[in-house]
């Protein structure tokens, strides 16, 4: 590393007399093996060397010392839009990138519809990539890399760009790849994702390997102990829920128009962030084309891995369905979101249960996203507040 740009010239001219730079090792003493079908999470603070390590594994950087041996086709999602030609359309970039990854044109033709369907960017597939948003870019990049059936898939925090709906689909696709024997290496700051998804964890600190173990929980705890965790501040309530990629189906004889979360009737502002463990009011607005005598409303709180952390329906609450009248209807109920810090999708659905089998009127998965914050983040999926009682 050079203190001033001109020192590079001095080093070239006077290298034998003086050293004008100082050495900085992004990585040192890294040594690990990954077997076929294993999922390895790489964790560490910013600057620990995680992204550098993945670039060395994929071959985009050459190590100063040491060797990397890898068997099989490697697909990597390291940097947003890397490998895409901004002037080419999405369609052209699919064929170009899949060819680089070793697929023949006839194989790409077979996979093309799956890639386009997963990316879900509509007519933009025939537009230049330079016109894409960051979310559209990562959708297309992930779809290409995940559907060329790689032997090794490497992901560096790229999925953090996508919305909660897209992330759920990605997690499902990654599980399918691992089940087929694909090896996965990925960098993430989401420790919940690591604990639920990975069979091994590599912990880096200051460019050095602190741990590489199948004991995922112990390694995560070692990382937590190395970091002084500051309290999580509540997010700005004025920020609104970003657009969510949802899966929706039903007859739409009645539809779910919105789901709002607010503190009280005196404070009806719809919140984008809530504090774990506190009580909130949830208002669901529905619009029915006709009177429906017996309806059930169901709701769940789903994390990015697609796991329902919490779920309930009105039959479970009331012991029976409720009547929807033609026009606008609202239901308000009180609940406590006992989930740990992170982003979640609120899924919601209504069904006509006056007939058997029931008729799905409107299902929205997820309807919206919401962020959970906490002054005292805990571990695991759920938030269980402790209240001190006594000491004897």
Secondary structure as a PSIPRED ss2 file (coil, helix, strand):
# PSIPRED VFORMAT (PSIPRED V4.0)

   1 X C   1.000  0.000  0.000
   2 X E   0.000  0.000  1.000
   3 X C   1.000  0.000  0.000
   4 X C   1.000  0.000  0.000
   5 X C   1.000  0.000  0.000
   6 X H   0.000  1.000  0.000
   7 X H   0.000  1.000  0.000
   8 X H   0.000  1.000  0.000
   9 X H   0.000  1.000  0.000
  10 X H   0.000  1.000  0.000
  11 X H   0.000  1.000  0.000
  12 X H   0.000  1.000  0.000
  13 X H   0.000  1.000  0.000
  14 X H   0.000  1.000  0.000
  15 X C   1.000  0.000  0.000
  16 X C   1.000  0.000  0.000
  17 X C   1.000  0.000  0.000
  18 X C   1.000  0.000  0.000
  19 X C   1.000  0.000  0.000
  20 X C   1.000  0.000  0.000
  21 X E   0.000  0.000  1.000
  22 X C   1.000  0.000  0.000
  23 X C   1.000  0.000  0.000
  24 X C   1.000  0.000  0.000
  25 X C   1.000  0.000  0.000
  26 X C   1.000  0.000  0.000
  27 X C   1.000  0.000  0.000
  28 X E   0.000  0.000  1.000
  29 X C   1.000  0.000  0.000
  30 X C   1.000  0.000  0.000
  31 X C   1.000  0.000  0.000
  32 X C   1.000  0.000  0.000
  33 X C   1.000  0.000  0.000
  34 X C   1.000  0.000  0.000
  35 X C   1.000  0.000  0.000
  36 X C   1.000  0.000  0.000
  37 X C   1.000  0.000  0.000
  38 X C   1.000  0.000  0.000
  39 X E   0.000  0.000  1.000
  40 X E   0.000  0.000  1.000
  41 X E   0.000  0.000  1.000
  42 X E   0.000  0.000  1.000
  43 X E   0.000  0.000  1.000
  44 X C   1.000  0.000  0.000
  45 X C   1.000  0.000  0.000
  46 X C   1.000  0.000  0.000
  47 X C   1.000  0.000  0.000
  48 X C   1.000  0.000  0.000
  49 X C   1.000  0.000  0.000
  50 X H   0.000  1.000  0.000
  51 X H   0.000  1.000  0.000
  52 X H   0.000  1.000  0.000
  53 X H   0.000  1.000  0.000
  54 X H   0.000  1.000  0.000
  55 X H   0.000  1.000  0.000
  56 X H   0.000  1.000  0.000
  57 X H   0.000  1.000  0.000
  58 X H   0.000  1.000  0.000
  59 X C   1.000  0.000  0.000
  60 X C   1.000  0.000  0.000
  61 X C   1.000  0.000  0.000
  62 X C   1.000  0.000  0.000
  63 X C   1.000  0.000  0.000
  64 X C   1.000  0.000  0.000
  65 X C   1.000  0.000  0.000
  66 X C   1.000  0.000  0.000
  67 X C   1.000  0.000  0.000
  68 X C   1.000  0.000  0.000
  69 X C   1.000  0.000  0.000
  70 X C   1.000  0.000  0.000
  71 X C   1.000  0.000  0.000
  72 X C   1.000  0.000  0.000
  73 X C   1.000  0.000  0.000
  74 X E   0.000  0.000  1.000
  75 X E   0.000  0.000  1.000
  76 X E   0.000  0.000  1.000
  77 X E   0.000  0.000  1.000
  78 X C   1.000  0.000  0.000
  79 X C   1.000  0.000  0.000
  80 X C   1.000  0.000  0.000
  81 X C   1.000  0.000  0.000
  82 X C   1.000  0.000  0.000
  83 X C   1.000  0.000  0.000
  84 X C   1.000  0.000  0.000
  85 X C   1.000  0.000  0.000
  86 X C   1.000  0.000  0.000
  87 X C   1.000  0.000  0.000
  88 X C   1.000  0.000  0.000
  89 X E   0.000  0.000  1.000
  90 X H   0.000  1.000  0.000
  91 X H   0.000  1.000  0.000
  92 X H   0.000  1.000  0.000
  93 X H   0.000  1.000  0.000
  94 X H   0.000  1.000  0.000
  95 X H   0.000  1.000  0.000
  96 X H   0.000  1.000  0.000
  97 X H   0.000  1.000  0.000
  98 X H   0.000  1.000  0.000
  99 X H   0.000  1.000  0.000
 100 X H   0.000  1.000  0.000
 101 X C   1.000  0.000  0.000
 102 X C   1.000  0.000  0.000
 103 X C   1.000  0.000  0.000
 104 X C   1.000  0.000  0.000
 105 X H   0.000  1.000  0.000
 106 X H   0.000  1.000  0.000
 107 X H   0.000  1.000  0.000
 108 X H   0.000  1.000  0.000
 109 X H   0.000  1.000  0.000
 110 X H   0.000  1.000  0.000
 111 X H   0.000  1.000  0.000
 112 X H   0.000  1.000  0.000
 113 X H   0.000  1.000  0.000
 114 X H   0.000  1.000  0.000
 115 X H   0.000  1.000  0.000
 116 X H   0.000  1.000  0.000
 117 X H   0.000  1.000  0.000
 118 X H   0.000  1.000  0.000
 119 X H   0.000  1.000  0.000
 120 X C   1.000  0.000  0.000
 121 X C   1.000  0.000  0.000
 122 X H   0.000  1.000  0.000
 123 X H   0.000  1.000  0.000
 124 X H   0.000  1.000  0.000
 125 X H   0.000  1.000  0.000
 126 X H   0.000  1.000  0.000
 127 X C   1.000  0.000  0.000
 128 X E   0.000  0.000  1.000
 129 X H   0.000  1.000  0.000
 130 X H   0.000  1.000  0.000
 131 X H   0.000  1.000  0.000
 132 X C   1.000  0.000  0.000
 133 X C   1.000  0.000  0.000
 134 X H   0.000  1.000  0.000
 135 X H   0.000  1.000  0.000
 136 X H   0.000  1.000  0.000
 137 X H   0.000  1.000  0.000
 138 X H   0.000  1.000  0.000
 139 X H   0.000  1.000  0.000
 140 X H   0.000  1.000  0.000
 141 X H   0.000  1.000  0.000
 142 X H   0.000  1.000  0.000
 143 X H   0.000  1.000  0.000
 144 X H   0.000  1.000  0.000
 145 X H   0.000  1.000  0.000
 146 X H   0.000  1.000  0.000
 147 X C   1.000  0.000  0.000
 148 X C   1.000  0.000  0.000
 149 X C   1.000  0.000  0.000
 150 X C   1.000  0.000  0.000
 151 X C   1.000  0.000  0.000
 152 X E   0.000  0.000  1.000
 153 X E   0.000  0.000  1.000
 154 X E   0.000  0.000  1.000
 155 X E   0.000  0.000  1.000
 156 X E   0.000  0.000  1.000
 157 X C   1.000  0.000  0.000
 158 X H   0.000  1.000  0.000
 159 X H   0.000  1.000  0.000
 160 X H   0.000  1.000  0.000
 161 X H   0.000  1.000  0.000
 162 X C   1.000  0.000  0.000
 163 X C   1.000  0.000  0.000
 164 X H   0.000  1.000  0.000
 165 X H   0.000  1.000  0.000
 166 X H   0.000  1.000  0.000
 167 X H   0.000  1.000  0.000
 168 X H   0.000  1.000  0.000
 169 X H   0.000  1.000  0.000
 170 X H   0.000  1.000  0.000
 171 X H   0.000  1.000  0.000
 172 X H   0.000  1.000  0.000
 173 X H   0.000  1.000  0.000
 174 X H   0.000  1.000  0.000
 175 X H   0.000  1.000  0.000
 176 X H   0.000  1.000  0.000
 177 X H   0.000  1.000  0.000
 178 X H   0.000  1.000  0.000
 179 X H   0.000  1.000  0.000
 180 X C   1.000  0.000  0.000
 181 X C   1.000  0.000  0.000
 182 X C   1.000  0.000  0.000
 183 X E   0.000  0.000  1.000
 184 X E   0.000  0.000  1.000
 185 X E   0.000  0.000  1.000
 186 X E   0.000  0.000  1.000
 187 X E   0.000  0.000  1.000
 188 X C   1.000  0.000  0.000
 189 X C   1.000  0.000  0.000
 190 X C   1.000  0.000  0.000
 191 X H   0.000  1.000  0.000
 192 X H   0.000  1.000  0.000
 193 X H   0.000  1.000  0.000
 194 X H   0.000  1.000  0.000
 195 X H   0.000  1.000  0.000
 196 X H   0.000  1.000  0.000
 197 X H   0.000  1.000  0.000
 198 X C   1.000  0.000  0.000
 199 X C   1.000  0.000  0.000
 200 X E   0.000  0.000  1.000
 201 X E   0.000  0.000  1.000
 202 X E   0.000  0.000  1.000
 203 X E   0.000  0.000  1.000
 204 X E   0.000  0.000  1.000
 205 X E   0.000  0.000  1.000
 206 X C   1.000  0.000  0.000
 207 X C   1.000  0.000  0.000
 208 X E   0.000  0.000  1.000
 209 X E   0.000  0.000  1.000
 210 X E   0.000  0.000  1.000
 211 X E   0.000  0.000  1.000
 212 X E   0.000  0.000  1.000
 213 X E   0.000  0.000  1.000
 214 X C   1.000  0.000  0.000
 215 X C   1.000  0.000  0.000
 216 X H   0.000  1.000  0.000
 217 X H   0.000  1.000  0.000
 218 X H   0.000  1.000  0.000
 219 X H   0.000  1.000  0.000
 220 X H   0.000  1.000  0.000
 221 X H   0.000  1.000  0.000
 222 X H   0.000  1.000  0.000
 223 X H   0.000  1.000  0.000
 224 X H   0.000  1.000  0.000
 225 X H   0.000  1.000  0.000
 226 X H   0.000  1.000  0.000
 227 X C   1.000  0.000  0.000
 228 X C   1.000  0.000  0.000
 229 X C   1.000  0.000  0.000
 230 X C   1.000  0.000  0.000
 231 X C   1.000  0.000  0.000
 232 X C   1.000  0.000  0.000
 233 X C   1.000  0.000  0.000
 234 X C   1.000  0.000  0.000
 235 X C   1.000  0.000  0.000
 236 X C   1.000  0.000  0.000
 237 X C   1.000  0.000  0.000
 238 X C   1.000  0.000  0.000
 239 X C   1.000  0.000  0.000
 240 X C   1.000  0.000  0.000
 241 X C   1.000  0.000  0.000
 242 X C   1.000  0.000  0.000
 243 X C   1.000  0.000  0.000
 244 X C   1.000  0.000  0.000
 245 X C   1.000  0.000  0.000
 246 X C   1.000  0.000  0.000
 247 X E   0.000  0.000  1.000
 248 X E   0.000  0.000  1.000
 249 X E   0.000  0.000  1.000
 250 X C   1.000  0.000  0.000
 251 X C   1.000  0.000  0.000
 252 X C   1.000  0.000  0.000
 253 X C   1.000  0.000  0.000
 254 X E   0.000  0.000  1.000
 255 X E   0.000  0.000  1.000
 256 X E   0.000  0.000  1.000
 257 X E   0.000  0.000  1.000
 258 X E   0.000  0.000  1.000
 259 X E   0.000  0.000  1.000
 260 X E   0.000  0.000  1.000
 261 X E   0.000  0.000  1.000
 262 X E   0.000  0.000  1.000
 263 X C   1.000  0.000  0.000
 264 X E   0.000  0.000  1.000
 265 X C   1.000  0.000  0.000
 266 X C   1.000  0.000  0.000
 267 X E   0.000  0.000  1.000
 268 X C   1.000  0.000  0.000
 269 X C   1.000  0.000  0.000
 270 X C   1.000  0.000  0.000
 271 X C   1.000  0.000  0.000
 272 X C   1.000  0.000  0.000
 273 X E   0.000  0.000  1.000
 274 X E   0.000  0.000  1.000
 275 X E   0.000  0.000  1.000
 276 X C   1.000  0.000  0.000
 277 X C   1.000  0.000  0.000
 278 X C   1.000  0.000  0.000
 279 X E   0.000  0.000  1.000
 280 X E   0.000  0.000  1.000
 281 X E   0.000  0.000  1.000
 282 X E   0.000  0.000  1.000
 283 X E   0.000  0.000  1.000
 284 X E   0.000  0.000  1.000
 285 X E   0.000  0.000  1.000
 286 X E   0.000  0.000  1.000
 287 X E   0.000  0.000  1.000
 288 X E   0.000  0.000  1.000
 289 X C   1.000  0.000  0.000
 290 X C   1.000  0.000  0.000
 291 X C   1.000  0.000  0.000
 292 X E   0.000  0.000  1.000
 293 X E   0.000  0.000  1.000
 294 X E   0.000  0.000  1.000
 295 X E   0.000  0.000  1.000
 296 X E   0.000  0.000  1.000
 297 X E   0.000  0.000  1.000
 298 X E   0.000  0.000  1.000
 299 X E   0.000  0.000  1.000
 300 X E   0.000  0.000  1.000
 301 X E   0.000  0.000  1.000
 302 X E   0.000  0.000  1.000
 303 X C   1.000  0.000  0.000
 304 X C   1.000  0.000  0.000
 305 X C   1.000  0.000  0.000
 306 X C   1.000  0.000  0.000
 307 X C   1.000  0.000  0.000
 308 X E   0.000  0.000  1.000
 309 X E   0.000  0.000  1.000
 310 X E   0.000  0.000  1.000
 311 X E   0.000  0.000  1.000
 312 X E   0.000  0.000  1.000
 313 X E   0.000  0.000  1.000
 314 X H   0.000  1.000  0.000
 315 X H   0.000  1.000  0.000
 316 X H   0.000  1.000  0.000
 317 X H   0.000  1.000  0.000
 318 X H   0.000  1.000  0.000
 319 X C   1.000  0.000  0.000
 320 X C   1.000  0.000  0.000
 321 X C   1.000  0.000  0.000
 322 X E   0.000  0.000  1.000
 323 X E   0.000  0.000  1.000
 324 X E   0.000  0.000  1.000
 325 X C   1.000  0.000  0.000
 326 X C   1.000  0.000  0.000
 327 X E   0.000  0.000  1.000
 328 X E   0.000  0.000  1.000
 329 X E   0.000  0.000  1.000
 330 X E   0.000  0.000  1.000
 331 X E   0.000  0.000  1.000
 332 X E   0.000  0.000  1.000
 333 X E   0.000  0.000  1.000
 334 X E   0.000  0.000  1.000
 335 X E   0.000  0.000  1.000
 336 X E   0.000  0.000  1.000
 337 X C   1.000  0.000  0.000
 338 X C   1.000  0.000  0.000
 339 X E   0.000  0.000  1.000
 340 X C   1.000  0.000  0.000
 341 X C   1.000  0.000  0.000
 342 X E   0.000  0.000  1.000
 343 X E   0.000  0.000  1.000
 344 X E   0.000  0.000  1.000
 345 X E   0.000  0.000  1.000
 346 X E   0.000  0.000  1.000
 347 X E   0.000  0.000  1.000
 348 X E   0.000  0.000  1.000
 349 X E   0.000  0.000  1.000
 350 X E   0.000  0.000  1.000
 351 X E   0.000  0.000  1.000
 352 X E   0.000  0.000  1.000
 353 X C   1.000  0.000  0.000
 354 X C   1.000  0.000  0.000
 355 X C   1.000  0.000  0.000
 356 X C   1.000  0.000  0.000
 357 X C   1.000  0.000  0.000
 358 X C   1.000  0.000  0.000
 359 X E   0.000  0.000  1.000
 360 X E   0.000  0.000  1.000
 361 X E   0.000  0.000  1.000
 362 X E   0.000  0.000  1.000
 363 X E   0.000  0.000  1.000
 364 X E   0.000  0.000  1.000
 365 X E   0.000  0.000  1.000
 366 X E   0.000  0.000  1.000
 367 X E   0.000  0.000  1.000
 368 X E   0.000  0.000  1.000
 369 X E   0.000  0.000  1.000
 370 X E   0.000  0.000  1.000
 371 X E   0.000  0.000  1.000
 372 X E   0.000  0.000  1.000
 373 X E   0.000  0.000  1.000
 374 X C   1.000  0.000  0.000
 375 X C   1.000  0.000  0.000
 376 X C   1.000  0.000  0.000
 377 X C   1.000  0.000  0.000
 378 X C   1.000  0.000  0.000
 379 X C   1.000  0.000  0.000
 380 X C   1.000  0.000  0.000
 381 X C   1.000  0.000  0.000
 382 X E   0.000  0.000  1.000
 383 X C   1.000  0.000  0.000
 384 X C   1.000  0.000  0.000
 385 X C   1.000  0.000  0.000
 386 X C   1.000  0.000  0.000
 387 X C   1.000  0.000  0.000
 388 X C   1.000  0.000  0.000
 389 X C   1.000  0.000  0.000
 390 X C   1.000  0.000  0.000
 391 X C   1.000  0.000  0.000
 392 X C   1.000  0.000  0.000
